[in-house]
Amino acid sequence: MQSAVQMLFERVGSVIKISAVYETPALGFEGGDFLNCVVQLQTNLSSSKLLTEILNIEKKLGRERSEIEGYSSRVIDIDILLFNNEVIDKPKLQVPHPQIANRKFVLQPLAEINNALIIPGLEKNVVKLLAATKDESVVTKQSKWLRNPIKDFDFKAINYIAIEGNIGAGKTSLAHLLSADFNAKLILERFKDNPFLPKFYEDQSRYAFPLEMSFLADRYQQLLEDIKQFDLFKERVIADYDGYKSLIFANITLQEEEFSLYKKLFSLMHKELPKPDVYIYLYQNTERLLENIKKRGRTYEKSIKAEYLAKINDGYLEFIKNQHTDNVKIIDISEMDFVKNRADYLAIVKQILA
C-alpha cells in the first residue's frame, strides 16, 4: 500500500490527504481480511489517463487480473472513487464507484478525508451515506499510517522561491505545481491587466517606455504588498517572477536615455523588496519557447521573434553571471515536459533542493 501511494505520487500527482488504514473481512467470497484506505490526489491527468496509470501501477506491484468473474484476493486494488464532481459512465470506468454507498470500508476512510463531501449522483454527503449503509462489516482502524511521499522533500529552509525564465518557459505552470505540493502562497504576475502590452507588440518603439514603467510600478506594488503580508518565517511563498525582471526587460526594450532614467528609479524601488531564498531560472531553447507561445494562443504574442527571445535569455544570463550568491539555480528544461510528465516535475524539485 505504501508502494502504491509512492507510485501515485510519482506518476499521478500531489497527495493531498491519506486516511488511516482499516482492516475489514473479505466481501463476496471466503478469504483473508483486506486492508483499505482512501487517498486524495490532485492531478493534471484526464480520468481515462488516470485509469491507465492506475492499471500500470497495479501491474507493476504484482497484480494479475483474471478473466473469471466475481471477487477474489488480490495483492493491490486501486479504484477511482470520485473524479472532481463528475459522473462518468463508460464501459471500463464508472464514477462515482457504483458500490460506494454499499461499502463501509470505503465510506469510513472517505469520511475521514472529508465528511461533508457530497457524492455526485447520490446527492448525499459521506456521513449520511455511512449512517444509512446496509453494510454491517466490522471496520477496524489500524495503528500504522501510510506516509505522504512529499515528506521526502525538505523545503523547511526555503520560504520564498522566485521562478524566472523566458516568455513561454513555463514559470507559472511550475509555480502552480510547487504551490499545490508544498502548500505555498502563490504570487502570479498580473501581465494580463497591462493595457500597454498588446500595443507594445504592435509598436515597440512607441510603447516600450510606458509599458516598462507600468510593469515596474505593478511588480513593485505586488511584491511589496503580497510578500510583506506573509510571515516568511512561517509561510512559504512562490512567485512566478522576480523584481529584477523589470531591469532585464527594460535594458532590451528602452533607448539609452530612457533606460538611464529607468535604472535610477528601479534602484530606489528594488532596495525595499524582499529577496528570494532561491532564484530559479528555467532555461528553454528558443524553438520550444516559440512552440509554447504558439500553443497558448495569445493574439498579441504572435509577432514575437526568435531574436527577441534570444536577447531576453542573454539578459537573464548576464544578470545571473553577476550574482555572488549560491541561491541561483539554472535548470535546463529543453528536453522536459514537467506539466504532462510528473517524473520531469519531480526531477526539477530535486534540482531545486540539491
N, C-alpha and C positions, 0 to 999 in steps of 0.2 A: 504493500500500500504506500509506503514511503517512497519507493522507487517510482510508483505511478505518479505521485504528487510532483516528484522531481522532474519527471519527463513532461508532465503537463506544463510546468513552469518553463522548461527549456524549449518546448515545441509549440505551445498554445498561447500562453500569455501570463499576465500577472496573477498571482494567487492572492486574493483579497482576504478571504477567511477560510478556516478549516474547522469543521465541527469536531467534537470528541468522537472517539471510535466506540461503536456499540456492537455488542455480541447478540446475535439472535439465532433461534433454531432454523434449520433448513425449512423452506416453504415450498410445498408442492411435491416433495419427494423425501425419501428416507436418506439422511446423510448427516455429515458433521455440521457443527454450528458455523455460521457466517460472521464475518466482521464487516461492518458498514460505516461509512462516514459521508458527509457532503462537503464539497469544495466549491467555493465561489470564485470564479475566474473573470478576468477582463481580457478580451481578445479582439484582434482585428479580423479574425477568420470568419467566413460565412458559416452557416450551420452545416452545409454539406462538406466543406473543407474541414471543419471541426470534427465531424463524424469520421472522416478519412484518417485524420491524425490519431483519434482515439483508438480506432481499429488497429492502426500500426503500432501504437503503444502496447495494446493488449497482446498482440502477436509477439512483440519484442520481449515481453515479460513472460512468455511461455504459454499463452492461451491457444488452444487448438479448438476451433469451432467444429461442432458435429452437425451433420445433416439430420440427426434424429430429433424429432420434436419433443418439447417438454423441458422441464428444469433438471439441472444436474449440477454437481460440484464443479467449480472452475477456479483456477489459480487467481484470476483477476477478472473483474467485470465492471466496466466504466459506462454508465448511462448518462445521456443528456436529459436531465430532468426538466430544465427550463432554458429558454434562449430569449433574453430580453423579455418582452411581453408578447412574443409571437405565438401563434397557434400554427403548427406545421403538421400537415398530414400527407406524407409521402410513403411509398412502399417500404423504404428502409429507415425512415425516421418519422416518429410521431412525437410531437412536443406540444404541451406538457406530456410527460410519460403517461401512457394510458392507465397504468395501475397506481398512479401517485397517491390517490385518495384511499387506496386499499392496502397500503404498506406502512405499517407503523415504523419499520426500520428506515424508511425514507423520511416520513413526516417528523419524527423526533429530532434527528440531526438538522433537518431543514428549518425547523422552528428555532433551533439554537442559532442558526445563521441569521435568520430574520423572521421573527414570529408574526410580524404584521404583513408579510408577503402575501399578495393576492395571486392565486393561481389562475392564469388566463383560461377562459372556457368554463371554469367551475365557479368563478367569481366569489370565492370564499378565501379567507386567509388561512394560513397553515394551522394556527391554533384551533380554529373551528373544525377544520378537517380532521385534525388529530383527535379532538374530542368526539367526533361523530364516526370515526372509522370502526368497521366491524372486525378488524384485525386485532385479535386478543393475544398475539405473541408477546412473550416476555422479552423486553429490550433492556439489556444490561450495559450500563456505561462502563467503559474500561478506564483504568488509571493512566495508561500511556496515551500521549497525544502525538499526532504527526507534526512534523516540523516544517515550517514555511521556508523554502529554499532561499527566499530573499534575505534571510538572516546570514547567509554566507557572504553577502556583500556589505562591507562595513563602511558606511558613509558618515559615521559619527563625527569625524574631524572635518567634514565638509558641509558647510551651511549655506554657502552662496556659490552657485555654479552659473557661469555665463557661457552660452554656446554661440559661437560665431561661425561664419562661413560665407561663401559667395552667394549670389542670388540663385535660388533653386537647389542649394546644397542639402536642405532637409533640417534646418535648425529648429523650426517649430515642431516638426514631427518628432524629433529626438527629445525635445523639451517635454512634450506631452507624454511620451513613453516613460521617461525618467520620473516625471511627476506622479504618474499612476503607481509605479513600482515603489517609490521611496517617499510617498506621502508628502510631497513638496508643494509649496505655493508657486503658482505659475505667473510669470510676468511676460506677456507677449507684446511685441512691438505693434503699435497702432498705425501701421502704414496705410491701411485701407481708408482711414479717415482724412488722409492728407490730400487736399484739393489740388495741390501743385504737381503731384506725381504723374498723373496722365498727361498733363501739359508739358512736363519736363521731357518725357519720351518723344513728344512731338517737336519740341523746340528747346534743346538743351541750353543753348547759349542765353536765351531769354529768361528761362525759368530756373536755372541752376541755383542762383543765389537765394531767391525766396524759398525754394524747396529745402535747401540745406539749413537755412535759418529756422524754418518751421520744424524740421526734424530735430534740430539741436534743442529747441525750446521744449518740444514734446517729450523727447527722450529724457532730458534733464528733469523735467517735472515728474514724469512717470517713475523713473528710478529713485528719485529723492523721496517721493511720497510713498510709493509702494513698498520699497525696501525698508524705509525707516519705521513703517507701521508694524513691521515684524520684529520679533526679538531674535536676532541672528545667532544667539547662543542657545535658543530653544527650538526655533523653527527653521526648516530648510527652504531655501528659495532657489528657483531655477528660472533664468531669463533666456529668451532666445536672441539676445543681443547684448553687447557691452557698450558702455558710453563712448568708448574710444572710436566706435564705428563712425561717428559723425565726422571726426577729423580725417579718417581714411577716405571716405567718400568725397568730402569737400576738397581734398587735395587733388582728386581726379577731375572733378566737375567745374571747379571755380577758376576764374582768371587769377593771375598772380596778386593783383592789388586786393581783390575780393578775399582771397584766401588769407592774406596777411591780416586783414581786419577780423576775419572769421576766427583765426587761430588765437588772437588775443582774447576774444570773448570766450572761446572754448576753454582756454587755460584757466580762466577765472571760475567757470562753472564746474569744470571737471574735478577740481580740488575737493569739492564738497561731496562728491559721490562716493558711496562705499565701494571698495574694491573686491572683486570675486576671490574666493578661496581657490577656485580652479577656473582657468580660462581655456575653453576648448575651441580649437579651430578645425572644422570639418573640411578637409581638402577633397574636392571633387574635380575630375578632369572636365575641360570645357565642353567636350562633346556630350557628356552625361548631363551637365548643367543645362545645356540648350534643350535636351530631350525633356528634362524635368519641367523647365519653364513652359515648353510647348504643351505638356500633359496637363498642367494646372490651368491653362487656357485663359489667363488674364489678358484682356484685349490690349491694355497699354504696354504690356511687356513684349509684344510681338516684334517690335523693332530693335530689341536688344541684340547686339552683335558680339561675336566671339572676342573681338579686340577689346571691347568694353569690359567683359568679364575677366580677361587676362590682366587688365590694368588694376581691377579690384583685387584680384589674387595677389598681384605684386605688392599692392599697398598693404594688405594684411601681413604678408611675409616680411616686409620691411619693418612694420611695427613689431612683429614677434621677435625679429632678429635683435631689436634694440632693447628688449626686455631683459632685466637682470634678475629674474626670479625663476624658481623651478616649478611654478604653478601653471605654466603654459603647456598645453598638450596639443600637438598637431596629429590628427587622426585621418589617415588616408582611407576614404570610403568609396573610392572609384570603382572597386570590384565588389561592393557590398550593396545589399538592399535590406536595410535594417527595419523597414516598415513591414515588408512581406516575410522576411526571414528572421525569425526570433533568435536563431543562433548568431546571426550577424549583429543583432542588437546587443546580445549579452557579451559578445566579443568586445564591443565598444565600451560597455560598462566596465569590463575588466581592465581595459586600457586606461580609463579614467582613474581607476583606483590603483593602478600599478605603481 
